[in-house]
Amino acid sequence: MTNESTTQAPLPLSSNPAVFNTGSWVGRVWLPGQGPAVVLVKAGAVHDISAHVATVSALLEVADPVKYLRALPLAEALIELPALLDNSDPNQRDENLPWLLAPIDLQAVKAAGVTFAASLLERVVEEQAKGDPAKADAIRDTLASRIGADLSQIVPGSAQAEALRKVLVEQGLWSQYLEVGIGPDAEIFTKAQPLSAVGHGADIGIHPKSSWNNPEPEVVLAVSSNGTLQGAMLGNDVNLRDFEGRSALLLSKAKDNNASTSLGPLLRLFDETFSLDDVRNAEVDLRVEGQDGFIMEGRSSMRQISRDPLDLVQQTLNENHQYPDGLVLFLGTLFAPKQDRDQPGNGFTHKPGDLVAISNAQLGTLCNRVTTSDQAPRWDFGLRSLIDSLSRRGLLEAAVTARQP
């Protein structure tokens, strides 16, 4: 990935602000001179609720977060939402006004991989190409003809999946990606550390040594420590196809880099206007706009997911693994770009300055600008910094347990 740089266009931050007029929305902002704050968005206004609940993790441990929020007395708004969205672009930021952070804090950041048939085949392509994009097309054609089955119609872990597995083993085509794609056990990995995800408007990072990579537009579930699904947001699970293609053991280096995870723009809680069924039926749109004039668009339909979101949550949090501060779970993507950007046959890869917009009619639009991980702002606000900030503001109690309104 080269470090080209030209004048950067402003982010398209407010493509559908009306979506936030309905539903129950929370998020986090940076308050200049103070630190992070939990906010409630209501009727287009952004309210600081940190005096009542100072972490999103604590809010999601409440038995009924929506009922709790509706009972809160609200102080004067910090800022109007459109102004907050605009101020979240670092290229046009007023440092005296709040800007958005990722709408989570103490939760573990987990991701489910290979949950769509189309992306499953692309992972096998990466594996067999050993990270070389020039070999991808030929391998893709060979796999499609030799597998001879529509993987989207196969239920993972079923008898049909086991029969196909045996055939593929006999043909020498079995893959670790096929194992998690159609086998009984889902791939669940740690995407990022608590507090390391970036929010709407922030730069997102690609490893500087990567030359074959792509965005991964996904729906992300917010889950409490007891496994209750509390809401959803959008996320970009940035993928380095060359690193992971060379070896699956490089997954942590392919996934967990500085600024390589974005979430937002806000977290929409499940209520009478939004439910898990809306997640199951979600259409997630992607637009990448490069400074070189390149434009790529795509769509990921949650209707085509191979595993139900509830199954993925249960495979993540269970008697074998607990998350006392809750977790968020990327659900995977159908999107696997093949569109050539430069050299014919080399497919798509990011360039610095790319604008990435991930949109859904019920979750808004998450926008980020691409840079390299070594050029993105360093992650230097971790758990000790959060504890110190909340302590100075007298908010430690509210960080652990939501105070009664």
Order of alpha helices (4+ residues) and beta strands (2+ residues): beta-beta-beta-alpha-alpha-beta-alpha-beta-beta-alpha-alpha-alpha-alpha-beta-beta-beta-beta-beta-beta-alpha-alpha-beta-alpha-beta-beta-alpha-beta-beta-beta-alpha-alpha
